[in-house]
Amino acid sequence: LLDEMIASEIDAILVKVACMGLSPKLHLGKSLSQVRPKLHQLNAEFGAHICGEGGEFETFTLDCPLYKHKLVIDEQEVVQHQEDDFAPVAYLRLSKWHVAAKNAPAASQNAPPPSEAPAPDVTIVTDNALQSAGLHETEAVDAIR
């Protein structure tokens, strides 16, 4: 499934890590295609699920073939939830973003202004990636229309 997602041009980034072998400094904010080799390594060494089905990581989709526009992250911060030498738990707090045309560069001047919505006070990222990223459902729906 991971390879199918990558081949389907789903641009999803890791927004939470909670697994031995995944480092907040090295892996948060990386795309699935960038961490693919590491995920296969963790599966072979520890049995970690390649798609994160055991809670090893969470993703946030910035772009995919179904979206008419893409989301571009302008500001983010790493929040360390649980420090652990073997399996630290951390997530990205996405505080500013904008919607851009699919063919536009990340810093497009034609893009709408960045969101000024404050990031929520989240202590743990759940499966609700919109909430953890500080997006409201209507903003996310508008972004992909």
Disulfide bonds with the S-S distance in Angstrom:
none
